[in-house]
Amino acid sequence: MDKVVQKAIAKDKRWRADYIACGLLIVALTLFMGAFLLYQGSQTFLKAHHSVWEFLFTSDWAPLDKTGMFGGKVGAAIYIVGSLETCLLGLFICLPFAIGSAVFMTEISPKIGEKFFRPATEIYVSIPSVVYGWFGLTKLVPIIRNAFHPKMGGFSVLAASIVLAIMIFPTITTVAADAIKSVPNSYREGAYGLGATRWQVIGKVVLPAASGGILTGVVLGLARAIGEALAVAMVIGKTRSFATSLLSPTSNLTSEIAADMGNTAKGGEYNLALWSMALLLFVISIVLIILIHKLGNGKKEK
């Protein structure tokens, strides 16, 4: 018996050591990536002597594409605004459908939701980005072109936002459904006991109680949207100008990096400016992750 216990303890220690090693490896990789991006992204300001203000808040984009030559313009405001427009509009489009679907899966028809709707929703997570982009390019862009006749033929902020809304839908839906499901039944029973209707219970009791988890899903969806490159690049139009309407084309941070990084001279001003964009995206991702943890901790305290 002692040998069995000793083997179990030894096995437990090995598993624990493996978990710790994996955790440390992830932390080390994250720190290495952060340090690498910090070094590469800061060269625009340290080596090329551009200001952070110029990079973030001006729109003159004409960096020099030759190693060792500096003096161009690196205003990335067009790409930053493009990222904000597409992500926030995509979130605005997605949120009613995601919350409604989560309520259906958990409160309206839990059996159908768990057996059919949730598995179907989770399939979307495994679909490659290029498939979403191809759908947007071949179906969504022509629909917008035929319906509104925009100058750029359907390539627009609206097309990119709808594609992003479809992509983040499963993330927000599943996290929101889990949050709603975690609300104690005593909350519902107490509300029904006071004479509340089904929709009053959902709207005034369940959703407010699950708001912390739902917000976590929203932030996760936003993090997915802000980092998406390929699907957005296929439908946004990629023009270096601010969008004048939802039907206008523009560009964003990820599509600019994806399109131009491989075509720039290493160490040139253009290349360094793209690295600064990558650093900005990394910082935004870290901020969103911290926000997720804050929301999660706030939910636990309640």
Buried (B, 14 or more C-beta within 10 A) or exposed (E): EEEEEEEEEEEEEEEEEEEEEEEEEEEEEEEEEBEBBEEBBBBBBEEBEBEEEBBEEBBBBEBBBBEEBBEBBBBBBBBBBBBEBBBBBBBEBBBEBBBEBBBBBBBEEBEEBBEEBBEEBEEBEEEEBEEBBBBBBEEBBEEBBEEEEBEBBBBBBBBBBBBBBBBBBBBBBBBBBBBBBEBEEEBBEEBBEEEBEEEBBBEEBBBEBBBBBBBBBBBBBBBBBBBBBBBBBBBBBBBBBBBEEBBBBBBBBBBBBBBBBEEBBEEBBBBBBBBBBBBBBBBBEEEBBEBBEBBBEEBEEE
